[in-house]
Every structure is written in C-alpha cells, then in structure tokens.
C-alpha cells in the first residue's frame, strides 16, 4: 500500500476576487511541495451577481461598497504586498470596470471540458487580465482572447457566448456551493469532503493535501 493517493481539489472562486488570485498562486506552491498527485477543478462563485451584464464603473462601485477613497486605498495597500510575495503585480488603478462574471464562469466551465490544464491556464489568464492588465472580464472579446491563449477552440466560445448556454448550470453550481456553506472565497474542497477556507498559506494547503491523500491511501475516505 502506498502512503499517498491522488486527490481532487475543487476551488470555488471568482475571477474578480484578489484573494482568489493569491489563493491560486499558493495552491500551485502547495501542490508542488506536497508530493501528491492533485487534480484541480475550478468552480464558480459570484461576489456580486447583481452587477448588470455591462458592468459598473469600478471606482463608483468600490465607493458604494466601502464608502471612501481612503478605505479603498487601505484595502489595496493590504493586498498588494501579499500579492507581490506570490509574484502578482496588482494594478488596481488600471481596473475601470467592475464586471458581472457569469460569462467568465461559463467559459471556465467549457475550458474544463477541454481538460484540466486548459482550465487552469484559462483561470490564471483571467486573473492576470483583470488584476494586472485592467481588462474587462465582462467583455466577450476579452473572454474569447483568453480562451484562445488557454488553447480552447475559440469558434465554440464565440458561438456559445451570445446564447444562454450553461447559464443555468453555472448558477446551479453557485447555488450548490451556497447550500454547502460556502459564503466566501477562495474555498478549497479536498475530495469533495474537506474544506479549507480562505487564501491560506502554501504550507497549510500542502499539509491538508497530504493528510487527505494519506487518509485516502489508507482507505479511510
């Protein structure tokens, strides 16, 4: 009997959540150091599903949410150095639109059908586009561009995006996460049974991965 067994990690996240970007980087480190074969799946969550399809002016949106420019600067100042530690160059001033992320999650879902690596590449690229380049993730052209860079069949994405394909499926997944008690993201679900909440440090994630893998190897899961 081996000491470890392959496990799955479902990451419930939103691509406009800076903590999810940090969490993605830390998960990569955790997997690399865990010694465990980990398959990652990205699951949808919307920080604010009430944002209209065309998005909102981000400055006005943030002021409405946090009340003052000073408070916004404090939040960004807390996140930026943590991102820098993970190789993220947060550029919050470049973000002009607070998008509705439903379409982005639809594309992530389709990327999953193309394979784990394709989905991982897409999610990484969407984080970069939003937080480092200030691109609008509610813009279909930006989503198609990201899909192309991730290795997806862009003809399929271009055809499906203007339709309602998988809208209800994505919303259903978000509802399922809520019923499971997921109220904030990122949330890492190991083997669909054990949840690690928040952008935990890589060592904590790696330890959780090893523990669940070892329990599976012992036949306890």
C-alpha positions as CSV (number, residue, x, y, z in Angstrom):
1,X,0.0,0.0,0.0
2,X,1.3,3.4,-0.9
3,X,1.5,6.3,1.5
4,X,-0.4,8.7,-0.7
5,X,-3.2,8.6,-3.2
6,X,-4.3,11.0,-6.0
7,X,-6.9,13.5,-4.8
8,X,-9.1,16.2,-6.4
9,X,-9.2,19.8,-5.2
10,X,-12.2,21.8,-6.3
11,X,-11.5,25.5,-6.0
12,X,-14.6,27.7,-5.5
13,X,-13.6,31.1,-6.6
14,X,-14.5,34.3,-8.5
15,X,-12.1,35.8,-11.0
16,X,-12.6,39.3,-9.6
17,X,-11.6,38.2,-6.1
18,X,-8.0,39.3,-5.3
19,X,-7.8,36.7,-2.5
20,X,-8.7,34.0,-5.1
21,X,-5.7,35.1,-7.3
22,X,-3.4,34.9,-4.2
23,X,-5.0,31.5,-3.3
24,X,-4.4,30.2,-6.8
25,X,-0.7,31.0,-6.5
26,X,-0.4,29.5,-3.1
27,X,-2.3,26.3,-4.3
28,X,0.3,25.9,-7.1
29,X,3.1,26.1,-4.5
30,X,1.3,23.7,-2.2
31,X,0.8,21.1,-4.9
32,X,4.4,21.4,-6.0
33,X,5.7,20.7,-2.4
34,X,3.0,18.2,-1.3
35,X,4.3,15.2,-3.2
36,X,0.7,14.3,-4.1
37,X,-0.9,13.9,-7.5
38,X,-3.6,16.6,-7.4
39,X,-6.3,17.2,-10.0
40,X,-7.7,20.7,-9.8
41,X,-11.2,21.8,-10.9
42,X,-12.4,25.4,-10.8
43,X,-15.9,26.0,-9.5
44,X,-18.0,29.2,-9.9
45,X,-18.8,31.8,-7.3
46,X,-20.0,35.4,-7.8
47,X,-19.0,38.0,-5.3
48,X,-21.8,40.2,-6.6
49,X,-24.3,38.6,-9.1
50,X,-26.4,41.8,-9.1
51,X,-23.9,43.7,-11.3
52,X,-25.5,44.2,-14.7
53,X,-24.2,42.4,-17.8
54,X,-22.5,45.6,-19.0
55,X,-20.7,46.0,-15.6
56,X,-20.4,49.1,-13.5
57,X,-17.8,51.9,-13.2
58,X,-15.3,50.3,-10.7
59,X,-14.5,53.5,-8.9
60,X,-18.1,54.3,-8.2
61,X,-18.8,50.6,-7.4
62,X,-16.0,50.5,-4.8
63,X,-17.0,53.8,-3.3
64,X,-20.6,52.5,-2.9
65,X,-19.2,49.3,-1.3
66,X,-16.6,50.7,1.0
67,X,-17.6,54.4,1.5
68,X,-14.4,56.3,0.9
69,X,-11.3,56.6,-1.2
70,X,-9.2,56.2,1.9
71,X,-10.8,52.9,2.8
72,X,-10.3,51.6,-0.7
73,X,-6.6,52.6,-0.6
74,X,-6.2,50.8,2.8
75,X,-7.7,47.6,1.3
76,X,-5.5,47.7,-1.7
77,X,-2.4,48.5,0.4
78,X,-3.0,45.4,2.5
79,X,-3.4,43.1,-0.5
80,X,-0.7,44.4,-2.8
81,X,2.4,43.3,-0.8
82,X,0.8,39.8,-0.2
83,X,0.3,39.6,-4.0
84,X,3.9,40.6,-4.6
85,X,5.1,37.8,-2.4
86,X,3.3,35.4,-4.8
87,X,4.6,37.1,-7.9
88,X,1.4,39.1,-8.6
89,X,1.6,42.7,-9.8
90,X,-1.7,44.0,-8.6
91,X,-2.7,47.1,-10.6
92,X,-6.0,48.1,-9.1
93,X,-5.9,51.6,-10.6
94,X,-6.0,50.0,-14.1
95,X,-9.3,48.3,-13.5
96,X,-12.0,50.6,-14.8
97,X,-15.0,48.2,-14.9
98,X,-16.5,46.0,-12.2
99,X,-17.8,43.2,-14.4
100,X,-20.5,40.6,-14.0
101,X,-18.5,37.4,-14.0
102,X,-21.2,35.0,-15.1
103,X,-19.9,34.8,-18.7
104,X,-16.4,34.3,-17.4
105,X,-17.5,31.3,-15.3
106,X,-19.3,29.9,-18.4
107,X,-16.0,30.0,-20.3
108,X,-14.2,28.4,-17.4
109,X,-16.8,25.6,-17.4
110,X,-16.2,25.0,-21.1
111,X,-12.5,25.0,-20.5
112,X,-12.9,22.2,-18.0
113,X,-14.5,20.1,-20.8
114,X,-11.3,20.7,-22.8
115,X,-9.1,19.4,-19.9
116,X,-7.7,20.3,-16.5
117,X,-4.6,22.0,-17.9
118,X,-6.7,24.1,-20.3
119,X,-9.0,25.2,-17.5
120,X,-6.0,26.0,-15.2
121,X,-4.4,28.1,-18.0
122,X,-7.7,30.0,-18.6
123,X,-8.3,30.8,-14.9
124,X,-4.7,32.0,-14.5
125,X,-5.0,34.2,-17.6
126,X,-8.3,35.7,-16.4
127,X,-6.8,36.6,-13.1
128,X,-3.9,38.3,-14.9
129,X,-6.1,40.2,-17.3
130,X,-8.3,41.6,-14.6
131,X,-5.8,42.4,-11.8
132,X,-2.5,43.1,-13.7
133,X,-3.8,44.5,-17.0
134,X,-7.1,46.0,-16.1
135,X,-9.0,44.3,-18.8
136,X,-12.8,44.0,-18.6
137,X,-13.8,40.4,-17.9
138,X,-17.3,41.1,-18.9
139,X,-16.3,41.9,-22.5
140,X,-16.9,38.9,-24.8
141,X,-13.8,39.8,-26.9
142,X,-11.6,39.7,-23.8
143,X,-13.0,36.3,-22.9
144,X,-12.5,34.9,-26.4
145,X,-8.9,36.2,-26.3
146,X,-8.3,34.5,-23.0
147,X,-9.8,31.3,-24.3
148,X,-7.5,31.4,-27.4
149,X,-4.5,31.9,-25.2
150,X,-5.5,29.0,-23.0
151,X,-5.7,26.7,-26.0
152,X,-9.5,26.4,-26.3
153,X,-11.5,26.2,-29.6
154,X,-12.5,29.8,-29.9
155,X,-15.1,29.1,-32.5
156,X,-17.1,27.3,-29.9
157,X,-16.7,30.1,-27.4
158,X,-17.7,32.7,-29.9
159,X,-20.8,30.7,-30.9
160,X,-21.9,29.9,-27.3
161,X,-21.2,33.2,-25.5
162,X,-24.1,35.2,-27.1
163,X,-26.5,32.4,-26.1
164,X,-27.8,31.3,-22.7
165,X,-25.7,28.0,-22.9
166,X,-24.9,26.8,-19.4
167,X,-26.1,29.9,-17.7
168,X,-28.4,27.8,-15.5
169,X,-25.8,25.2,-15.0
170,X,-23.3,27.8,-13.6
171,X,-26.0,29.4,-11.4
172,X,-26.8,25.9,-10.2
173,X,-23.2,25.2,-9.2
174,X,-23.1,28.6,-7.4
175,X,-26.3,27.6,-5.5
176,X,-24.9,24.2,-4.6
177,X,-21.8,25.9,-3.1
178,X,-24.0,28.1,-1.1
179,X,-26.0,25.1,0.2
180,X,-22.7,23.5,1.2
181,X,-22.0,26.5,3.4
182,X,-19.6,28.4,1.1
183,X,-20.1,32.1,1.9
184,X,-16.7,33.4,0.9
185,X,-13.9,32.6,-1.5
186,X,-11.5,31.0,-2.2
187,X,-12.7,27.8,-0.8
188,X,-10.7,24.6,-1.4
189,X,-12.7,21.4,-1.3
190,X,-10.5,18.3,-1.0
191,X,-12.0,15.1,-2.3
192,X,-15.4,16.8,-2.1
193,X,-15.4,16.3,1.7
194,X,-12.9,18.6,3.4
195,X,-13.0,22.4,3.1
196,X,-10.1,24.8,3.5
197,X,-11.5,28.3,3.6
198,X,-9.7,31.4,2.6
199,X,-6.3,32.1,0.9
200,X,-4.3,30.0,3.4
201,X,-0.5,29.9,3.1
202,X,1.0,27.3,0.9
203,X,2.3,25.2,3.8
204,X,-1.2,24.9,5.3
205,X,-2.7,23.9,2.0
206,X,0.1,21.4,1.4
207,X,-0.4,19.8,4.8
208,X,-4.1,19.5,4.2
209,X,-3.5,17.9,0.8
210,X,-1.0,15.4,2.3
211,X,-3.4,14.5,5.2
212,X,-6.4,13.9,2.9
213,X,-4.2,11.9,0.4
214,X,-2.8,9.7,3.2
215,X,-6.3,9.1,4.6
216,X,-7.5,8.1,1.1
217,X,-4.5,5.8,0.7
218,X,-5.4,4.1,4.0
219,X,-8.9,3.5,2.6
220,X,-10.5,5.9,5.2
221,X,-12.3,8.1,2.6
